[in-house]
Amino acid sequence: MDKKEGVSVQEIENFAKKYKIQLFFSLAFVLACFFSYVFFSPGWSMFLAAAGGILGIVFPTHVEKLVSKAFHFVGKQEKITQIVLGVVYLVLAVFVPFVIFFTLGIMGAMGISAHSTKLDNLPPQGGE
């Protein structure tokens, strides 16, 4: 029997189709990280990631509505327009990486806010 080594092109294509948004954001984050060190001081990226996180925690419903509208807007566009918007986001990751870190902070804070809301609704444990 022939033993298959490696990953086939078809498997890579299927993976990329299934996880295209996750791969896109991962590429944007890697580019933003690299070019933040190359062109700018990483301090601005950390500062704006923290600012985005604070805004996301303080105004979770407003931020969630805004992010939801942005994803809905992109989702409604034709495929070519989505590609153009994606390329623009990647160009921002190269030339203005701290904006990407700001959005990363906001999205991270949305996740924290969602999980902390679940914790608030749990019944008390122990002798309380």
Backbone as XML, in Angstrom:
<?xml version="1.0"?>
<chain id="A" units="angstrom">
  <residue number="1" name="MET">
    <atom name="N" x="0.835" y="-1.185" z="0.000"/>
    <atom name="CA" x="0.000" y="0.000" z="0.000"/>
    <atom name="C" x="0.874" y="1.241" z="0.000"/>
  </residue>
  <residue number="2" name="ASP">
    <atom name="N" x="0.413" y="2.227" z="-0.730"/>
    <atom name="CA" x="1.123" y="3.497" z="-0.757"/>
    <atom name="C" x="0.763" y="4.305" z="0.474"/>
  </residue>
  <residue number="3" name="LYS">
    <atom name="N" x="1.770" y="4.763" z="1.163"/>
    <atom name="CA" x="1.546" y="5.593" z="2.345"/>
    <atom name="C" x="1.563" y="7.055" z="1.904"/>
  </residue>
  <residue number="4" name="LYS">
    <atom name="N" x="0.519" y="7.757" z="2.253"/>
    <atom name="CA" x="0.379" y="9.161" z="1.878"/>
    <atom name="C" x="1.177" y="10.022" z="2.847"/>
  </residue>
  <residue number="5" name="GLU">
    <atom name="N" x="2.038" y="10.871" z="2.314"/>
    <atom name="CA" x="2.818" y="11.772" z="3.148"/>
    <atom name="C" x="2.440" y="13.207" z="2.823"/>
  </residue>
  <residue number="6" name="GLY">
    <atom name="N" x="2.340" y="14.031" z="3.852"/>
    <atom name="CA" x="2.035" y="15.438" z="3.640"/>
    <atom name="C" x="0.549" y="15.693" z="3.469"/>
  </residue>
  <residue number="7" name="VAL">
    <atom name="N" x="0.269" y="16.889" z="3.051"/>
    <atom name="CA" x="-1.108" y="17.340" z="2.874"/>
    <atom name="C" x="-1.322" y="17.639" z="1.395"/>
  </residue>
  <residue number="8" name="SER">
    <atom name="N" x="-2.442" y="17.198" z="0.871"/>
    <atom name="CA" x="-2.716" y="17.438" z="-0.542"/>
    <atom name="C" x="-3.192" y="18.880" z="-0.752"/>
  </residue>
  <residue number="9" name="VAL">
    <atom name="N" x="-3.080" y="19.327" z="-1.973"/>
    <atom name="CA" x="-3.525" y="20.668" z="-2.332"/>
    <atom name="C" x="-5.035" y="20.801" z="-2.089"/>
  </residue>
  <residue number="10" name="GLN">
    <atom name="N" x="-5.778" y="19.759" z="-2.391"/>
    <atom name="CA" x="-7.224" y="19.773" z="-2.199"/>
    <atom name="C" x="-7.572" y="19.952" z="-0.724"/>
  </residue>
  <residue number="11" name="GLU">
    <atom name="N" x="-6.828" y="19.286" z="0.162"/>
    <atom name="CA" x="-7.085" y="19.434" z="1.604"/>
    <atom name="C" x="-6.791" y="20.858" z="2.072"/>
  </residue>
  <residue number="12" name="ILE">
    <atom name="N" x="-5.739" y="21.458" z="1.539"/>
    <atom name="CA" x="-5.417" y="22.846" z="1.884"/>
    <atom name="C" x="-6.512" y="23.782" z="1.385"/>
  </residue>
  <residue number="13" name="GLU">
    <atom name="N" x="-6.980" y="23.577" z="0.158"/>
    <atom name="CA" x="-8.051" y="24.403" z="-0.393"/>
    <atom name="C" x="-9.328" y="24.263" z="0.427"/>
  </residue>
  <residue number="14" name="ASN">
    <atom name="N" x="-9.682" y="23.047" z="0.803"/>
    <atom name="CA" x="-10.885" y="22.841" z="1.614"/>
    <atom name="C" x="-10.763" y="23.515" z="2.973"/>
  </residue>
  <residue number="15" name="PHE">
    <atom name="N" x="-9.581" y="23.417" z="3.579"/>
    <atom name="CA" x="-9.350" y="24.069" z="4.871"/>
    <atom name="C" x="-9.467" y="25.582" z="4.731"/>
  </residue>
  <residue number="16" name="ALA">
    <atom name="N" x="-8.871" y="26.137" z="3.674"/>
    <atom name="CA" x="-8.911" y="27.586" z="3.458"/>
    <atom name="C" x="-10.332" y="28.069" z="3.197"/>
  </residue>
  <residue number="17" name="LYS">
    <atom name="N" x="-11.122" y="27.291" z="2.475"/>
    <atom name="CA" x="-12.512" y="27.676" z="2.220"/>
    <atom name="C" x="-13.331" y="27.641" z="3.505"/>
  </residue>
  <residue number="18" name="LYS">
    <atom name="N" x="-13.085" y="26.637" z="4.340"/>
    <atom name="CA" x="-13.855" y="26.478" z="5.565"/>
    <atom name="C" x="-13.511" y="27.558" z="6.601"/>
  </residue>
  <residue number="19" name="TYR">
    <atom name="N" x="-12.241" y="27.919" z="6.679"/>
    <atom name="CA" x="-11.782" y="28.853" z="7.711"/>
    <atom name="C" x="-11.213" y="30.137" z="7.117"/>
  </residue>
  <residue number="20" name="LYS">
    <atom name="N" x="-11.809" y="30.645" z="6.033"/>
    <atom name="CA" x="-11.234" y="31.794" z="5.332"/>
    <atom name="C" x="-11.204" y="33.053" z="6.193"/>
  </residue>
  <residue number="21" name="ILE">
    <atom name="N" x="-12.233" y="33.304" z="6.977"/>
    <atom name="CA" x="-12.252" y="34.516" z="7.798"/>
    <atom name="C" x="-11.215" y="34.423" z="8.908"/>
  </residue>
  <residue number="22" name="GLN">
    <atom name="N" x="-11.101" y="33.256" z="9.543"/>
    <atom name="CA" x="-10.107" y="33.078" z="10.598"/>
    <atom name="C" x="-8.692" y="33.207" z="10.045"/>
  </residue>
  <residue number="23" name="LEU">
    <atom name="N" x="-8.450" y="32.640" z="8.871"/>
    <atom name="CA" x="-7.134" y="32.751" z="8.246"/>
    <atom name="C" x="-6.831" y="34.192" z="7.864"/>
  </residue>
  <residue number="24" name="PHE">
    <atom name="N" x="-7.832" y="34.886" z="7.361"/>
    <atom name="CA" x="-7.652" y="36.287" z="6.982"/>
    <atom name="C" x="-7.265" y="37.141" z="8.186"/>
  </residue>
  <residue number="25" name="PHE">
    <atom name="N" x="-8.011" y="37.004" z="9.290"/>
    <atom name="CA" x="-7.684" y="37.789" z="10.471"/>
    <atom name="C" x="-6.334" y="37.386" z="11.049"/>
  </residue>
  <residue number="26" name="SER">
    <atom name="N" x="-6.002" y="36.111" z="11.006"/>
    <atom name="CA" x="-4.689" y="35.672" z="11.487"/>
    <atom name="C" x="-3.573" y="36.309" z="10.672"/>
  </residue>
  <residue number="27" name="LEU">
    <atom name="N" x="-3.731" y="36.353" z="9.357"/>
    <atom name="CA" x="-2.739" y="36.997" z="8.503"/>
    <atom name="C" x="-2.634" y="38.480" z="8.817"/>
  </residue>
  <residue number="28" name="ALA">
    <atom name="N" x="-3.768" y="39.138" z="9.012"/>
    <atom name="CA" x="-3.757" y="40.568" z="9.340"/>
    <atom name="C" x="-3.042" y="40.814" z="10.661"/>
  </residue>
  <residue number="29" name="PHE">
    <atom name="N" x="-3.272" y="39.954" z="11.659"/>
    <atom name="CA" x="-2.622" y="40.135" z="12.956"/>
    <atom name="C" x="-1.114" y="39.902" z="12.866"/>
  </residue>
  <residue number="30" name="VAL">
    <atom name="N" x="-0.716" y="38.908" z="12.090"/>
    <atom name="CA" x="0.719" y="38.642" z="11.919"/>
    <atom name="C" x="1.390" y="39.811" z="11.200"/>
  </residue>
  <residue number="31" name="LEU">
    <atom name="N" x="0.766" y="40.312" z="10.139"/>
    <atom name="CA" x="1.325" y="41.459" z="9.422"/>
    <atom name="C" x="1.398" y="42.690" z="10.320"/>
  </residue>
  <residue number="32" name="ALA">
    <atom name="N" x="0.332" y="42.932" z="11.080"/>
    <atom name="CA" x="0.313" y="44.093" z="11.967"/>
    <atom name="C" x="1.400" y="43.982" z="13.032"/>
  </residue>
  <residue number="33" name="CYS">
    <atom name="N" x="1.587" y="42.807" z="13.570"/>
    <atom name="CA" x="2.628" y="42.595" z="14.581"/>
    <atom name="C" x="4.008" y="42.855" z="13.998"/>
  </residue>
  <residue number="34" name="PHE">
    <atom name="N" x="4.276" y="42.282" z="12.838"/>
    <atom name="CA" x="5.587" y="42.444" z="12.219"/>
    <atom name="C" x="5.855" y="43.901" z="11.868"/>
  </residue>
  <residue number="35" name="PHE">
    <atom name="N" x="4.916" y="44.541" z="11.183"/>
    <atom name="CA" x="5.153" y="45.902" z="10.729"/>
    <atom name="C" x="5.050" y="46.926" z="11.846"/>
  </residue>
  <residue number="36" name="SER">
    <atom name="N" x="4.422" y="46.556" z="12.939"/>
    <atom name="CA" x="4.442" y="47.424" z="14.104"/>
    <atom name="C" x="5.864" y="47.556" z="14.633"/>
  </residue>
  <residue number="37" name="TYR">
    <atom name="N" x="6.614" y="46.477" z="14.607"/>
    <atom name="CA" x="8.009" y="46.511" z="15.044"/>
    <atom name="C" x="8.910" y="47.165" z="13.997"/>
  </residue>
  <residue number="38" name="VAL">
    <atom name="N" x="8.588" y="47.000" z="12.714"/>
    <atom name="CA" x="9.448" y="47.513" z="11.654"/>
    <atom name="C" x="9.302" y="49.025" z="11.495"/>
  </residue>
  <residue number="39" name="PHE">
    <atom name="N" x="8.054" y="49.514" z="11.422"/>
    <atom name="CA" x="7.830" y="50.921" z="11.112"/>
    <atom name="C" x="7.596" y="51.801" z="12.339"/>
  </residue>
  <residue number="40" name="PHE">
    <atom name="N" x="6.985" y="51.254" z="13.360"/>
    <atom name="CA" x="6.559" y="52.058" z="14.498"/>
    <atom name="C" x="7.099" y="51.462" z="15.786"/>
  </residue>
  <residue number="41" name="SER">
    <atom name="N" x="6.887" y="52.183" z="16.835"/>
    <atom name="CA" x="7.169" y="51.635" z="18.154"/>
    <atom name="C" x="6.009" y="50.732" z="18.546"/>
  </residue>
  <residue number="42" name="PRO">
    <atom name="N" x="6.273" y="49.559" z="19.100"/>
    <atom name="CA" x="5.180" y="48.675" z="19.514"/>
    <atom name="C" x="4.331" y="49.271" z="20.628"/>
  </residue>
  <residue number="43" name="GLY">
    <atom name="N" x="4.840" y="50.323" z="21.269"/>
    <atom name="CA" x="4.087" y="50.966" z="22.343"/>
    <atom name="C" x="2.737" y="51.492" z="21.880"/>
  </residue>
  <residue number="44" name="TRP">
    <atom name="N" x="2.683" y="52.073" z="20.678"/>
    <atom name="CA" x="1.409" y="52.577" z="20.166"/>
    <atom name="C" x="0.409" y="51.444" z="19.971"/>
  </residue>
  <residue number="45" name="SER">
    <atom name="N" x="0.887" y="50.321" z="19.492"/>
    <atom name="CA" x="-0.005" y="49.179" z="19.282"/>
    <atom name="C" x="-0.555" y="48.672" z="20.610"/>
  </residue>
  <residue number="46" name="MET">
    <atom name="N" x="0.306" y="48.574" z="21.610"/>
    <atom name="CA" x="-0.163" y="48.118" z="22.928"/>
    <atom name="C" x="-1.122" y="49.132" z="23.539"/>
  </residue>
  <residue number="47" name="PHE">
    <atom name="N" x="-0.808" y="50.406" z="23.396"/>
    <atom name="CA" x="-1.674" y="51.458" z="23.931"/>
    <atom name="C" x="-3.057" y="51.400" z="23.289"/>
  </residue>
  <residue number="48" name="LEU">
    <atom name="N" x="-3.111" y="51.285" z="21.977"/>
    <atom name="CA" x="-4.412" y="51.266" z="21.305"/>
    <atom name="C" x="-5.155" y="49.950" z="21.507"/>
  </residue>
  <residue number="49" name="ALA">
    <atom name="N" x="-4.437" y="48.842" z="21.677"/>
    <atom name="CA" x="-5.109" y="47.584" z="22.020"/>
    <atom name="C" x="-5.761" y="47.706" z="23.388"/>
  </residue>
  <residue number="50" name="ALA">
    <atom name="N" x="-5.054" y="48.319" z="24.328"/>
    <atom name="CA" x="-5.629" y="48.536" z="25.657"/>
    <atom name="C" x="-6.806" y="49.499" z="25.592"/>
  </residue>
  <residue number="51" name="ALA">
    <atom name="N" x="-6.687" y="50.564" z="24.799"/>
    <atom name="CA" x="-7.791" y="51.519" z="24.658"/>
    <atom name="C" x="-9.013" y="50.839" z="24.046"/>
  </residue>
  <residue number="52" name="GLY">
    <atom name="N" x="-8.808" y="50.011" z="23.033"/>
    <atom name="CA" x="-9.917" y="49.267" z="22.438"/>
    <atom name="C" x="-10.540" y="48.318" z="23.439"/>
  </residue>
  <residue number="53" name="GLY">
    <atom name="N" x="-9.710" y="47.663" z="24.249"/>
    <atom name="CA" x="-10.222" y="46.764" z="25.279"/>
    <atom name="C" x="-11.045" y="47.497" z="26.319"/>
  </residue>
  <residue number="54" name="ILE">
    <atom name="N" x="-10.572" y="48.658" z="26.717"/>
    <atom name="CA" x="-11.316" y="49.449" z="27.709"/>
    <atom name="C" x="-12.650" y="49.899" z="27.132"/>
  </residue>
  <residue number="55" name="LEU">
    <atom name="N" x="-12.644" y="50.384" z="25.897"/>
    <atom name="CA" x="-13.906" y="50.797" z="25.265"/>
    <atom name="C" x="-14.864" y="49.620" z="25.128"/>
  </residue>
  <residue number="56" name="GLY">
    <atom name="N" x="-14.330" y="48.467" z="24.780"/>
    <atom name="CA" x="-15.171" y="47.275" z="24.632"/>
    <atom name="C" x="-15.773" y="46.822" z="25.955"/>
  </residue>
  <residue number="57" name="ILE">
    <atom name="N" x="-15.051" y="47.005" z="27.052"/>
    <atom name="CA" x="-15.574" y="46.630" z="28.371"/>
    <atom name="C" x="-16.577" y="47.653" z="28.883"/>
  </residue>
  <residue number="58" name="VAL">
    <atom name="N" x="-16.279" y="48.936" z="28.677"/>
    <atom name="CA" x="-17.142" y="50.000" z="29.205"/>
    <atom name="C" x="-18.437" y="50.113" z="28.402"/>
  </residue>
  <residue number="59" name="PHE">
    <atom name="N" x="-18.372" y="49.960" z="27.092"/>
    <atom name="CA" x="-19.543" y="50.088" z="26.225"/>
    <atom name="C" x="-19.788" y="48.802" z="25.439"/>
  </residue>
  <residue number="60" name="PRO">
    <atom name="N" x="-20.058" y="47.682" z="26.103"/>
    <atom name="CA" x="-20.145" y="46.405" z="25.370"/>
    <atom name="C" x="-21.295" y="46.334" z="24.367"/>
  </residue>
  <residue number="61" name="THR">
    <atom name="N" x="-22.445" y="46.882" z="24.708"/>
    <atom name="CA" x="-23.576" y="46.771" z="23.781"/>
    <atom name="C" x="-23.366" y="47.641" z="22.552"/>
  </residue>
  <residue number="62" name="HIS">
    <atom name="N" x="-22.820" y="48.837" z="22.736"/>
    <atom name="CA" x="-22.578" y="49.722" z="21.595"/>
    <atom name="C" x="-21.513" y="49.140" z="20.669"/>
  </residue>
  <residue number="63" name="VAL">
    <atom name="N" x="-20.461" y="48.614" z="21.260"/>
    <atom name="CA" x="-19.373" y="48.029" z="20.466"/>
    <atom name="C" x="-19.867" y="46.790" z="19.738"/>
  </residue>
  <residue number="64" name="GLU">
    <atom name="N" x="-20.645" y="45.955" z="20.420"/>
    <atom name="CA" x="-21.158" y="44.740" z="19.778"/>
    <atom name="C" x="-22.069" y="45.088" z="18.603"/>
  </residue>
  <residue number="65" name="LYS">
    <atom name="N" x="-22.906" y="46.111" z="18.749"/>
    <atom name="CA" x="-23.761" y="46.540" z="17.637"/>
    <atom name="C" x="-22.928" y="47.042" z="16.468"/>
  </residue>
  <residue number="66" name="LEU">
    <atom name="N" x="-21.895" y="47.822" z="16.762"/>
    <atom name="CA" x="-21.043" y="48.368" z="15.710"/>
    <atom name="C" x="-20.297" y="47.268" z="14.972"/>
  </residue>
  <residue number="67" name="VAL">
    <atom name="N" x="-19.716" y="46.337" z="15.696"/>
    <atom name="CA" x="-18.979" y="45.231" z="15.076"/>
    <atom name="C" x="-19.935" y="44.335" z="14.291"/>
  </residue>
  <residue number="68" name="SER">
    <atom name="N" x="-21.112" y="44.095" z="14.851"/>
    <atom name="CA" x="-22.110" y="43.282" z="14.153"/>
    <atom name="C" x="-22.528" y="43.940" z="12.841"/>
  </residue>
  <residue number="69" name="LYS">
    <atom name="N" x="-22.747" y="45.251" z="12.866"/>
    <atom name="CA" x="-23.104" y="45.968" z="11.639"/>
    <atom name="C" x="-21.974" y="45.906" z="10.617"/>
  </residue>
  <residue number="70" name="ALA">
    <atom name="N" x="-20.743" y="46.013" z="11.077"/>
    <atom name="CA" x="-19.599" y="45.958" z="10.156"/>
    <atom name="C" x="-19.507" y="44.583" z="9.492"/>
  </residue>
  <residue number="71" name="PHE">
    <atom name="N" x="-19.631" y="43.511" z="10.289"/>
    <atom name="CA" x="-19.582" y="42.166" z="9.704"/>
    <atom name="C" x="-20.778" y="41.925" z="8.785"/>
  </residue>
  <residue number="72" name="HIS">
    <atom name="N" x="-21.944" y="42.418" z="9.160"/>
    <atom name="CA" x="-23.134" y="42.260" z="8.323"/>
    <atom name="C" x="-22.955" y="43.009" z="6.998"/>
  </residue>
  <residue number="73" name="PHE">
    <atom name="N" x="-22.383" y="44.222" z="7.070"/>
    <atom name="CA" x="-22.137" y="45.014" z="5.864"/>
    <atom name="C" x="-21.208" y="44.273" z="4.918"/>
  </residue>
  <residue number="74" name="VAL">
    <atom name="N" x="-20.124" y="43.745" z="5.439"/>
    <atom name="CA" x="-19.163" y="43.013" z="4.602"/>
    <atom name="C" x="-19.806" y="41.748" z="4.053"/>
  </residue>
  <residue number="75" name="GLY">
    <atom name="N" x="-20.598" y="41.068" z="4.874"/>
    <atom name="CA" x="-21.248" y="39.837" z="4.436"/>
    <atom name="C" x="-22.254" y="40.040" z="3.321"/>
  </residue>
  <residue number="76" name="LYS">
    <atom name="N" x="-22.870" y="41.225" z="3.246"/>
    <atom name="CA" x="-23.860" y="41.518" z="2.211"/>
    <atom name="C" x="-23.223" y="41.859" z="0.869"/>
  </residue>
  <residue number="77" name="GLN">
    <atom name="N" x="-21.960" y="42.187" z="0.853"/>
    <atom name="CA" x="-21.303" y="42.638" z="-0.374"/>
    <atom name="C" x="-21.040" y="41.470" z="-1.321"/>
  </residue>
  <residue number="78" name="GLU">
    <atom name="N" x="-20.825" y="41.829" z="-2.579"/>
    <atom name="CA" x="-20.437" y="40.825" z="-3.562"/>
    <atom name="C" x="-19.043" y="40.308" z="-3.225"/>
  </residue>
  <residue number="79" name="LYS">
    <atom name="N" x="-18.688" y="39.167" z="-3.778"/>
    <atom name="CA" x="-17.415" y="38.524" z="-3.467"/>
    <atom name="C" x="-16.221" y="39.424" z="-3.795"/>
  </residue>
  <residue number="80" name="ILE">
    <atom name="N" x="-16.266" y="40.105" z="-4.938"/>
    <atom name="CA" x="-15.141" y="40.959" z="-5.327"/>
    <atom name="C" x="-15.001" y="42.142" z="-4.369"/>
  </residue>
  <residue number="81" name="THR">
    <atom name="N" x="-16.116" y="42.696" z="-3.910"/>
    <atom name="CA" x="-16.077" y="43.804" z="-2.955"/>
    <atom name="C" x="-15.525" y="43.331" z="-1.616"/>
  </residue>
  <residue number="82" name="GLN">
    <atom name="N" x="-15.880" y="42.113" z="-1.211"/>
    <atom name="CA" x="-15.323" y="41.553" z="0.016"/>
    <atom name="C" x="-13.807" y="41.403" z="-0.092"/>
  </residue>
  <residue number="83" name="ILE">
    <atom name="N" x="-13.338" y="40.985" z="-1.259"/>
    <atom name="CA" x="-11.899" y="40.836" z="-1.466"/>
    <atom name="C" x="-11.212" y="42.195" z="-1.394"/>
  </residue>
  <residue number="84" name="VAL">
    <atom name="N" x="-11.820" y="43.216" z="-2.007"/>
    <atom name="CA" x="-11.246" y="44.563" z="-1.968"/>
    <atom name="C" x="-11.196" y="45.072" z="-0.528"/>
  </residue>
  <residue number="85" name="LEU">
    <atom name="N" x="-12.274" y="44.880" z="0.231"/>
    <atom name="CA" x="-12.274" y="45.304" z="1.636"/>
    <atom name="C" x="-11.219" y="44.545" z="2.439"/>
  </residue>
  <residue number="86" name="GLY">
    <atom name="N" x="-11.042" y="43.268" z="2.141"/>
    <atom name="CA" x="-10.006" y="42.483" z="2.806"/>
    <atom name="C" x="-8.613" y="42.988" z="2.485"/>
  </residue>
  <residue number="87" name="VAL">
    <atom name="N" x="-8.373" y="43.340" z="1.226"/>
    <atom name="CA" x="-7.065" y="43.875" z="0.830"/>
    <atom name="C" x="-6.817" y="45.219" z="1.524"/>
  </residue>
  <residue number="88" name="VAL">
    <atom name="N" x="-7.843" y="46.038" z="1.626"/>
    <atom name="CA" x="-7.706" y="47.318" z="2.334"/>
    <atom name="C" x="-7.333" y="47.075" z="3.791"/>
  </residue>
  <residue number="89" name="TYR">
    <atom name="N" x="-7.959" y="46.080" z="4.428"/>
    <atom name="CA" x="-7.645" y="45.759" z="5.823"/>
    <atom name="C" x="-6.202" y="45.275" z="5.952"/>
  </residue>
  <residue number="90" name="LEU">
    <atom name="N" x="-5.738" y="44.484" z="4.992"/>
    <atom name="CA" x="-4.355" y="44.011" z="5.025"/>
    <atom name="C" x="-3.371" y="45.155" z="4.785"/>
  </residue>
  <residue number="91" name="VAL">
    <atom name="N" x="-3.735" y="46.108" z="3.933"/>
    <atom name="CA" x="-2.883" y="47.283" z="3.722"/>
    <atom name="C" x="-2.817" y="48.108" z="5.007"/>
  </residue>
  <residue number="92" name="LEU">
    <atom name="N" x="-3.941" y="48.227" z="5.706"/>
    <atom name="CA" x="-3.930" y="48.902" z="7.006"/>
    <atom name="C" x="-3.013" y="48.172" z="7.979"/>
  </residue>
  <residue number="93" name="ALA">
    <atom name="N" x="-3.018" y="46.847" z="7.927"/>
    <atom name="CA" x="-2.153" y="46.068" z="8.812"/>
    <atom name="C" x="-0.682" y="46.358" z="8.550"/>
  </residue>
  <residue number="94" name="VAL">
    <atom name="N" x="-0.341" y="46.684" z="7.319"/>
    <atom name="CA" x="1.052" y="46.968" z="6.983"/>
    <atom name="C" x="1.432" y="48.404" z="7.337"/>
  </residue>
  <residue number="95" name="PHE">
    <atom name="N" x="0.590" y="49.364" z="6.953"/>
    <atom name="CA" x="0.970" y="50.771" z="7.085"/>
    <atom name="C" x="0.444" y="51.458" z="8.347"/>
  </residue>
  <residue number="96" name="VAL">
    <atom name="N" x="-0.620" y="50.963" z="8.932"/>
    <atom name="CA" x="-1.184" y="51.546" z="10.157"/>
    <atom name="C" x="-1.529" y="50.400" z="11.116"/>
  </residue>
  <residue number="97" name="PRO">
    <atom name="N" x="-0.526" y="49.663" z="11.571"/>
    <atom name="CA" x="-0.805" y="48.446" z="12.341"/>
    <atom name="C" x="-1.498" y="48.692" z="13.670"/>
  </residue>
  <residue number="98" name="PHE">
    <atom name="N" x="-1.337" y="49.870" z="14.249"/>
    <atom name="CA" x="-1.979" y="50.108" z="15.538"/>
    <atom name="C" x="-3.491" y="50.152" z="15.425"/>
  </residue>
  <residue number="99" name="VAL">
    <atom name="N" x="-4.040" y="50.439" z="14.246"/>
    <atom name="CA" x="-5.491" y="50.374" z="14.051"/>
    <atom name="C" x="-5.966" y="48.927" z="14.170"/>
  </residue>
  <residue number="100" name="ILE">
    <atom name="N" x="-5.173" y="47.996" z="13.668"/>
    <atom name="CA" x="-5.520" y="46.580" z="13.766"/>
    <atom name="C" x="-5.508" y="46.149" z="15.234"/>
  </residue>
  <residue number="101" name="PHE">
    <atom name="N" x="-4.524" y="46.626" z="15.993"/>
    <atom name="CA" x="-4.465" y="46.284" z="17.415"/>
    <atom name="C" x="-5.635" y="46.903" z="18.176"/>
  </residue>
  <residue number="102" name="PHE">
    <atom name="N" x="-6.094" y="48.079" z="17.752"/>
    <atom name="CA" x="-7.277" y="48.691" z="18.358"/>
    <atom name="C" x="-8.501" y="47.804" z="18.161"/>
  </residue>
  <residue number="103" name="THR">
    <atom name="N" x="-8.703" y="47.325" z="16.927"/>
    <atom name="CA" x="-9.843" y="46.437" z="16.666"/>
    <atom name="C" x="-9.677" y="45.112" z="17.398"/>
  </residue>
  <residue number="104" name="LEU">
    <atom name="N" x="-8.433" y="44.637" z="17.516"/>
    <atom name="CA" x="-8.173" y="43.410" z="18.264"/>
    <atom name="C" x="-8.557" y="43.589" z="19.732"/>
  </residue>
  <residue number="105" name="GLY">
    <atom name="N" x="-8.230" y="44.740" z="20.307"/>
    <atom name="CA" x="-8.605" y="45.025" z="21.685"/>
    <atom name="C" x="-10.112" y="45.079" z="21.863"/>
  </residue>
  <residue number="106" name="ILE">
    <atom name="N" x="-10.793" y="45.703" z="20.928"/>
    <atom name="CA" x="-12.258" y="45.793" z="21.001"/>
    <atom name="C" x="-12.883" y="44.402" z="20.914"/>
  </residue>
  <residue number="107" name="MET">
    <atom name="N" x="-12.425" y="43.591" z="19.975"/>
    <atom name="CA" x="-13.008" y="42.252" z="19.822"/>
    <atom name="C" x="-12.688" y="41.364" z="21.010"/>
  </residue>
  <residue number="108" name="GLY">
    <atom name="N" x="-11.496" y="41.501" z="21.550"/>
    <atom name="CA" x="-11.151" y="40.743" z="22.751"/>
    <atom name="C" x="-12.020" y="41.137" z="23.929"/>
  </residue>
  <residue number="109" name="ALA">
    <atom name="N" x="-12.272" y="42.415" z="24.067"/>
    <atom name="CA" x="-13.131" y="42.887" z="25.153"/>
    <atom name="C" x="-14.564" y="42.404" z="24.978"/>
  </residue>
  <residue number="110" name="MET">
    <atom name="N" x="-15.020" y="42.260" z="23.735"/>
    <atom name="CA" x="-16.363" y="41.722" z="23.502"/>
    <atom name="C" x="-16.451" y="40.300" z="24.028"/>
  </residue>
  <residue number="111" name="GLY">
    <atom name="N" x="-15.421" y="39.507" z="23.794"/>
    <atom name="CA" x="-15.400" y="38.132" z="24.296"/>
    <atom name="C" x="-15.369" y="38.092" z="25.815"/>
  </residue>
  <residue number="112" name="ILE">
    <atom name="N" x="-14.552" y="38.947" z="26.413"/>
    <atom name="CA" x="-14.478" y="39.008" z="27.874"/>
    <atom name="C" x="-15.826" y="39.419" z="28.450"/>
  </residue>
  <residue number="113" name="SER">
    <atom name="N" x="-16.447" y="40.408" z="27.841"/>
    <atom name="CA" x="-17.747" y="40.882" z="28.322"/>
    <atom name="C" x="-18.811" y="39.790" z="28.216"/>
  </residue>
  <residue number="114" name="ALA">
    <atom name="N" x="-18.798" y="39.047" z="27.117"/>
    <atom name="CA" x="-19.782" y="37.978" z="26.936"/>
    <atom name="C" x="-19.590" y="36.882" z="27.977"/>
  </residue>
  <residue number="115" name="HIS">
    <atom name="N" x="-18.347" y="36.515" z="28.255"/>
    <atom name="CA" x="-18.089" y="35.466" z="29.242"/>
    <atom name="C" x="-18.355" y="35.941" z="30.665"/>
  </residue>
  <residue number="116" name="SER">
    <atom name="N" x="-18.076" y="37.213" z="30.947"/>
    <atom name="CA" x="-18.330" y="37.706" z="32.295"/>
    <atom name="C" x="-19.833" y="37.819" z="32.557"/>
  </residue>
  <residue number="117" name="THR">
    <atom name="N" x="-20.611" y="38.075" z="31.520"/>
    <atom name="CA" x="-22.070" y="38.110" z="31.675"/>
    <atom name="C" x="-22.589" y="36.727" z="32.037"/>
  </residue>
  <residue number="118" name="LYS">
    <atom name="N" x="-21.999" y="35.684" z="31.446"/>
    <atom name="CA" x="-22.396" y="34.320" z="31.785"/>
    <atom name="C" x="-22.065" y="34.015" z="33.241"/>
  </residue>
  <residue number="119" name="LEU">
    <atom name="N" x="-20.930" y="34.514" z="33.725"/>
    <atom name="CA" x="-20.545" y="34.287" z="35.119"/>
    <atom name="C" x="-21.510" y="34.966" z="36.085"/>
  </residue>
  <residue number="120" name="ASP">
    <atom name="N" x="-22.013" y="36.138" z="35.712"/>
    <atom name="CA" x="-22.956" y="36.858" z="36.562"/>
    <atom name="C" x="-24.254" y="36.093" z="36.751"/>
  </residue>
  <residue number="121" name="ASN">
    <atom name="N" x="-24.616" y="35.265" z="35.779"/>
    <atom name="CA" x="-25.879" y="34.547" z="35.837"/>
    <atom name="C" x="-25.782" y="33.166" z="36.481"/>
  </residue>
  <residue number="122" name="LEU">
    <atom name="N" x="-24.583" y="32.765" z="36.904"/>
    <atom name="CA" x="-24.424" y="31.465" z="37.552"/>
    <atom name="C" x="-24.965" y="31.512" z="38.990"/>
  </residue>
  <residue number="123" name="PRO">
    <atom name="N" x="-25.551" y="30.406" z="39.466"/>
    <atom name="CA" x="-26.027" y="30.399" z="40.846"/>
    <atom name="C" x="-24.839" y="30.400" z="41.809"/>
  </residue>
  <residue number="124" name="PRO">
    <atom name="N" x="-25.019" y="30.979" z="43.003"/>
    <atom name="CA" x="-23.903" y="31.017" z="43.963"/>
    <atom name="C" x="-23.548" y="29.602" z="44.435"/>
  </residue>
  <residue number="125" name="GLN">
    <atom name="N" x="-22.273" y="29.401" z="44.734"/>
    <atom name="CA" x="-21.759" y="28.121" z="45.179"/>
    <atom name="C" x="-21.432" y="28.178" z="46.664"/>
  </residue>
  <residue number="126" name="GLY">
    <atom name="N" x="-21.457" y="27.058" z="47.318"/>
    <atom name="CA" x="-21.006" y="26.984" z="48.707"/>
    <atom name="C" x="-22.049" y="27.472" z="49.699"/>
  </residue>
  <residue number="127" name="GLY">
    <atom name="N" x="-21.558" y="28.117" z="50.746"/>
    <atom name="CA" x="-22.438" y="28.505" z="51.853"/>
    <atom name="C" x="-23.042" y="29.882" z="51.720"/>
  </residue>
  <residue number="128" name="GLU">
    <atom name="N" x="-23.135" y="30.410" z="50.530"/>
    <atom name="CA" x="-23.704" y="31.765" z="50.376"/>
    <atom name="C" x="-25.208" y="31.721" z="50.341"/>
  </residue>
</chain>
